[in-house]
Amino acid sequence: MRNITVAVSDDSFRQARIWAAKDDTSVSAVVQDLLLNLPGLARVARSFAAGMPTPPPGPDSHAQ
C-alpha cells in the first residue's frame, strides 16, 4: 500500500474527521473509498450533465 500527502484547508480536514468518526472509520479509509469509486462517480456525473439515465452499478462496483 502506498501513502499520499494531500493538502486541504483546516475546515475541510475538520469536516472529514467528523464525517469519518460518524461512520466509525478513518479519514484515510474515506479517501481510499472515494478513490476506488471515483471512476463510477465521474461516469454518473457525466451522464447527469448530459441528461442521460445511468445504468445501475454492475458487479464490479465498489458502491455500497
C-alpha positions, 0 to 999 in steps of 0.5 A, spaced: 500 500 500 502 506 498 501 513 502 499 520 499 500 527 502 494 531 500 493 538 502 486 541 504 484 547 508 483 546 516 475 546 515 475 541 510 480 536 514 475 538 520 469 536 516 472 529 514 474 527 521 467 528 523 464 525 517 469 519 518 468 518 526 460 518 524 461 512 520 466 509 525 472 509 520 478 513 518 479 519 514 484 515 510 479 509 509 474 515 506 479 517 501 481 510 499 473 509 498 472 515 494 478 513 490 476 506 488 469 509 486 471 515 483 471 512 476 463 510 477 462 517 480 465 521 474 461 516 469 454 518 473 456 525 473 457 525 466 451 522 464 447 527 469 450 533 465 448 530 459 441 528 461 442 521 460 439 515 465 445 511 468 445 504 468 445 501 475 452 499 478 454 492 475 458 487 479 464 490 479 462 496 483 465 498 489 458 502 491 455 500 497 
